[in-house]
Amino acid sequence: MNALKRSSLPIVLLLALVACKGKPDQKKQKDGGPKAAIVDVIVASNNKINKKIEVNGSVLPNEMTTIQSEVSGRVIFLQIPEGGSVAAGTVLARINDADLKASQQKINVQLDLAQKNEVRLKKLLAIGGINQADYDVVLNQVNTLKADLAVLQAQLDKTVIKAPFAGTLGLRMISMGAYVTPATVITTIQQVNQLKIDFSVPEFYAQKIKKGAVVHVQSADNKVSADAVVTATEPLVNATTRNLKVRAVLKGQAFNLGAFVKVSIDATSPANSILIPSNCIIPESTVKKVVVIKDGIGQLVEVETGERNEGLIQIVKGLSVGDSIAVSGVLFVKPNSPVKVRSVKLLSDIATLD
């Protein structure tokens, strides 16, 4: 019996020793919390990003069209000074109209006779010499011939090709005596006293382009530049490119028609924008979040972003002026966990606003 007690004593002492060693560890786990992440922060304030975007554009005349005949026929008159200026309504060409004039003369003879008959029958109707039906037949004949003359006159007008507006003519595409159809291009005309710029901007910048906005235009070789005023935008964004087409009127006329130009647009964010470094953003599948420190606790806050440059991004929703945003150690912060702030950074220390 004593031997049994002596053999079990070491086992009891070993178990007691293990139990005593385990108690401090359990106490440490019970009293200690999660380790605080160390971060640097910036304080949200009102700033702006000075930014310009550059897109490609084309120089166009104020008005431009091709000169074509509305009827088919042989050209009997051609007066097109290539590269010259013409006034609106200037006759540029005439199409052979001999057959139409012959028909016009024939109808004039018939109309003259019908009008004389109408005058005689009207007098007879007044004294009861004829009935109303006989007079109406002659009167209808007069009106029909007048309508035929109006149709012929419209056809004759189409044989005279005039300048639709004052402008500069292009190259002559036909010669005297040529047979033309409505598909034949005779020449072109452009109104160059005022030039336009057509360009497209990404849909994201559509709000930056409003009627009356001023954009800067520069030639491809950077030798010519001028400002242009936006006059209109397409109401519909292109579904394929997601670009918005814009038209502006140039204040200068030193550009060549059809020239390729570079258009600079001021995309500076409002002065009351909240800007943070781009590396503060935690991208998720459908949203963007930042870590905001409040009372020593890190919180993930969903935000909406706007303009950006190389180092900064604009926050349009989700933050307020005075919020403390983590700029380092962001990935080590867990939601609603303690955070230790190491230092407060200035925005100018992290990125440039230009």
Buried (B, 14 or more C-beta within 10 A) or exposed (E): EEEEEEEEEEEEEEEEEEEEEEEEEEEEEEEEEEEBBBBBBBEBBEBBBEBEBEBEBBBBBBBBBEBBBEBEBEBBBBEBEEEEBBEEEBEBBBBBBEEBEEBBEEBEEBBEEBBEBBEEBEEEBEEEEBEEEEBEEBBEBBEBBEEBBEEBEEBBEBBBBBBEBBBBBBEBBBEEEEEBEEEBEBBBBBBBEEBBBEBBBEEEBBEBBEEEBEBBBBBEEEEBBBEBBBBEBEEEBEEEEEBBBBBBBBEEEEBEBEBEBBBBBEBBBEEEBBBBBBEBBBEEEEEBBBBBBEEEBBBBBEBEBBBBBEBBBBBBEBBEEEBBBBBBBBEBBEEEBBBEBEEEBEBEEBBEBE
